[in-house]
Amino acid sequence: MLALTDTATDAIERILAAPGVPTGAGIRIAPGTAVSDGGAATNELQLSVAEEPADGDEVIEEQGARVFLEDTVSGYLDDKALDAEVIDERVRFSLGEG
């Protein structure tokens, strides 16, 4: 299961506490678009605020942070940890080994 660092949990909580974000919402991680990186194709992940999980999503809840993993990415993220860096009110998420 995807692990969340304390920094990621805090960042997600702040995002979900923003005005206009409905109660029960979460950060959804789904496949992004394939991009070319110097000739090699890489896959990206897309993070977005979702009102609720989609059918088949894995739901992770830690300390008030909710993450919805699209079923096609949950296996890939199984042994990973989601971290975050907050700079000037902007959040940058990254994946590392869990």
Contacts in CASP RR format, 6 or more apart in sequence:
PFRMAT RR
TARGET T0000
AUTHOR 0000-0000-0000
METHOD contacts of the structure
MODEL  1
MLALTDTATDAIERILAAPGVPTGAGIRIAPGTAVSDGGAATNELQLSVA
EEPADGDEVIEEQGARVFLEDTVSGYLDDKALDAEVIDERVRFSLGEG
1 58 0 8 1.000
1 60 0 8 1.000
1 78 0 8 1.000
2 29 0 8 1.000
2 60 0 8 1.000
2 67 0 8 1.000
2 69 0 8 1.000
2 74 0 8 1.000
2 77 0 8 1.000
2 78 0 8 1.000
2 80 0 8 1.000
2 81 0 8 1.000
2 82 0 8 1.000
3 80 0 8 1.000
3 81 0 8 1.000
3 82 0 8 1.000
3 98 0 8 1.000
4 12 0 8 1.000
4 60 0 8 1.000
4 62 0 8 1.000
4 65 0 8 1.000
4 67 0 8 1.000
4 81 0 8 1.000
4 82 0 8 1.000
5 81 0 8 1.000
5 82 0 8 1.000
5 83 0 8 1.000
5 84 0 8 1.000
7 83 0 8 1.000
7 84 0 8 1.000
7 85 0 8 1.000
7 86 0 8 1.000
8 65 0 8 1.000
8 81 0 8 1.000
8 82 0 8 1.000
8 83 0 8 1.000
8 84 0 8 1.000
8 93 0 8 1.000
9 62 0 8 1.000
9 63 0 8 1.000
9 64 0 8 1.000
9 65 0 8 1.000
10 65 0 8 1.000
10 84 0 8 1.000
10 86 0 8 1.000
11 84 0 8 1.000
11 86 0 8 1.000
11 91 0 8 1.000
11 93 0 8 1.000
12 26 0 8 1.000
12 27 0 8 1.000
12 64 0 8 1.000
12 65 0 8 1.000
12 66 0 8 1.000
12 67 0 8 1.000
12 84 0 8 1.000
13 63 0 8 1.000
13 64 0 8 1.000
13 65 0 8 1.000
14 91 0 8 1.000
15 21 0 8 1.000
15 27 0 8 1.000
15 49 0 8 1.000
15 91 0 8 1.000
16 24 0 8 1.000
16 25 0 8 1.000
16 26 0 8 1.000
16 27 0 8 1.000
16 49 0 8 1.000
16 64 0 8 1.000
16 65 0 8 1.000
16 66 0 8 1.000
21 49 0 8 1.000
22 51 0 8 1.000
24 51 0 8 1.000
24 52 0 8 1.000
24 66 0 8 1.000
25 49 0 8 1.000
25 50 0 8 1.000
25 51 0 8 1.000
25 52 0 8 1.000
25 66 0 8 1.000
26 49 0 8 1.000
26 50 0 8 1.000
26 53 0 8 1.000
26 65 0 8 1.000
26 66 0 8 1.000
26 67 0 8 1.000
26 68 0 8 1.000
27 47 0 8 1.000
27 48 0 8 1.000
27 49 0 8 1.000
27 50 0 8 1.000
27 65 0 8 1.000
27 66 0 8 1.000
27 67 0 8 1.000
27 68 0 8 1.000
28 47 0 8 1.000
28 48 0 8 1.000
28 49 0 8 1.000
28 50 0 8 1.000
28 53 0 8 1.000
28 54 0 8 1.000
28 57 0 8 1.000
28 67 0 8 1.000
28 68 0 8 1.000
28 69 0 8 1.000
28 70 0 8 1.000
29 45 0 8 1.000
29 46 0 8 1.000
29 47 0 8 1.000
29 67 0 8 1.000
29 68 0 8 1.000
29 69 0 8 1.000
29 70 0 8 1.000
29 73 0 8 1.000
29 77 0 8 1.000
30 45 0 8 1.000
30 46 0 8 1.000
30 48 0 8 1.000
30 70 0 8 1.000
30 72 0 8 1.000
30 73 0 8 1.000
31 43 0 8 1.000
31 44 0 8 1.000
31 45 0 8 1.000
31 46 0 8 1.000
31 70 0 8 1.000
31 72 0 8 1.000
31 73 0 8 1.000
32 43 0 8 1.000
32 44 0 8 1.000
32 45 0 8 1.000
32 46 0 8 1.000
33 44 0 8 1.000
34 41 0 8 1.000
34 42 0 8 1.000
34 43 0 8 1.000
34 44 0 8 1.000
35 41 0 8 1.000
35 42 0 8 1.000
35 44 0 8 1.000
36 42 0 8 1.000
45 73 0 8 1.000
45 95 0 8 1.000
47 93 0 8 1.000
50 68 0 8 1.000
52 68 0 8 1.000
53 59 0 8 1.000
53 68 0 8 1.000
54 68 0 8 1.000
54 70 0 8 1.000
56 70 0 8 1.000
56 71 0 8 1.000
57 68 0 8 1.000
57 69 0 8 1.000
57 70 0 8 1.000
57 71 0 8 1.000
58 68 0 8 1.000
58 69 0 8 1.000
58 71 0 8 1.000
58 74 0 8 1.000
59 66 0 8 1.000
59 67 0 8 1.000
59 68 0 8 1.000
59 69 0 8 1.000
60 66 0 8 1.000
60 67 0 8 1.000
60 68 0 8 1.000
60 69 0 8 1.000
61 67 0 8 1.000
67 82 0 8 1.000
69 77 0 8 1.000
77 95 0 8 1.000
79 97 0 8 1.000
79 98 0 8 1.000
80 95 0 8 1.000
80 96 0 8 1.000
80 97 0 8 1.000
80 98 0 8 1.000
81 95 0 8 1.000
81 96 0 8 1.000
81 97 0 8 1.000
81 98 0 8 1.000
82 93 0 8 1.000
82 94 0 8 1.000
82 95 0 8 1.000
83 93 0 8 1.000
83 94 0 8 1.000
83 95 0 8 1.000
83 96 0 8 1.000
84 91 0 8 1.000
84 92 0 8 1.000
84 93 0 8 1.000
84 94 0 8 1.000
85 91 0 8 1.000
85 92 0 8 1.000
85 94 0 8 1.000
86 92 0 8 1.000
END
